[in-house]
């Protein structure tokens, strides 16, 4: 399980970032290690936007939250 929560000190209209907690990303991954060098994984992630970032997303007709499936290979 992992989480990421970037926080911005101030709003920036050019970069479209809002002040405070901008978004939150939480995920869960299941990995199987065949060897330490080869480990495929699958998982699910949820991303939500808050504060000014949510306002910028709403103005651009984007969703404020989304879920997605992920798959990868750790080498």
Secondary structure, 3 states (H helix, E strand, C coil): CEEECCEECCCECCCCECCEECEEEEEEEEEEEEECCEEEEEEEEEEEECHHHHHHHHHCCCCCEEEEEEEEEEC
